[in-house]
Amino acid sequence: MGTVFTEIILKNGSDLVRLQDGNITDKDVRSLTVNAIVDTGAITLVINENICQKLGLVIEGTRTAYLAGGEEASCKVTEPVRIYWKNRDATCRAWVLPGGDDVLLGTILLEEMDLAVDPLNKQLFGVHGDEVVGLIK
């Protein structure tokens, strides 16, 4: 199939709540645009320590991840992160892979944003078209 990459925007979920409450301005919301690997073998969003720090994410716990090579890794789990892909978005807790470099966009997020992988053209597409009703901003 090959590797599929896609550009996504990550925003600190707590900052978005504070923005909605009027406690901060839009420019105060910590946000990063990253190039993510679309990983149908990953469950959720996987980020590295650097991205976690730049977004100012609070660690809420740890989980055991089972990596592609079969080894186990203890990952920190963050407070909610909002993920944006084109006109779609989803919210999840990110897993912080120790020593990781890549950002992985996993299957739960693909499902939540109604996305599928086109392996021939190495891209994502909306399963039911490009328009999504009820987009959360």
N, C-alpha and C positions, 0 to 999 in steps of 0.2 A: 504494500500500500504506500509506503513512503511516509515521511513526516509531514504533518500539516501544521502550519503556523498561522496564528491570527492575532491581530492587534486588539487588545482589550484595555479598558480603563478601570483601575482599581481605586476605590475611595473608602476612607475610614468611615465605618457605619456610625460610630458615636458622634463624629463630626457632623454627619448628615442630620442626626437627631437634634444636635445643638443648633444647627442652621435652621431647621424647621421650627424650633422653639424661639428663634430670634436672638439667641445668645452669641452667635458668631455670624460673620458675613461669608458669602460664597468664596471669597478669596482665602478664607481661613480653613477651608475644607482640604485636608491633606489628600492628595490624589497623584497617581502615577499612570502613565501610559506605558504598557509593556507589550512585548511580542511573546505570546504564549504558545506552547506546544499543545495541540489538541490531543489529549491522551485518553482514549477510550478504555484504557486499563486502570486509570486513576478514578477515584470516586468523586473527589471534590477539587477545590482549588489548592494547589501546592505552591508555596512561595519560598524564598530564601530569607535568611536573617536580615540582609541588607534592605530588602523591600519591606519587611516587617518593621524595621526601625524607621525607614523613611515615611511610612504611613502612620507611625506612632501607635501601633496596635498593641493592646494589652493582651498578655498571655493569660488564658483562662484555665489551662490544663494541659495534659499530655495524652497522646494516644500512640499505640504501636502500629506502625505502617509495615506492610509487607512489600518489599521492592521487587522489581522485575527479575532480578537475579536470584530471588528466593530468600535473601537476607532480611532481617528485621531491623527497623530503626525506630527509635523513640522520637516522636515529633511533638513540638509544642503546638497547641491549638489556640488560635487567637479569638478575640471578640469579632463580631460580624464585620464583613467587608462587602461592599456593594461592587458588583462586576457589571460593566457595560460593554456590550458588543453591538455596534451600529445602533439600531433602534430598540434594542432589548436590554433587559437587566435582570439580575438575580442577586440574592444576598445569601451569604454562607459564612461559616467560620473557616479560616484558612489553616492549613497544616503547614508548619514551618519545618522543612526538611534540613537537618543539620548537614552542612557542607554542600548543600545543593546550589546549583547555579540557575537552573531553568525554572520558569513558571509553567505549571501544568494546569490545563483547563479540563476538568474531569467530567464524567458522564452525568452526574446528578445535575450539574449546571447546564449541560447541553440539553437535557430533558426539560429543565425548568424554563429555559429560553426558547424551547421548541426548535432546536438546531440539530442538523445532521451533518455528517462528513461526506463530502464528495471526494473519494480517493483518487479518481481519475484526474480531476483538476486541482487536487490538493487544496481544498477550501471548504469552509462551512457555508451552509445555506439554511434558510428558514424552511422547515418542513411544510408549513402551511402558508407559504408566501413570505413577503418581506414586511407586511404590516401586522402588528400585534395590537390587539384591542386591550385596553386597560394597562398600558405601560405605566409603571411607577417611576416617578422622577425624583 
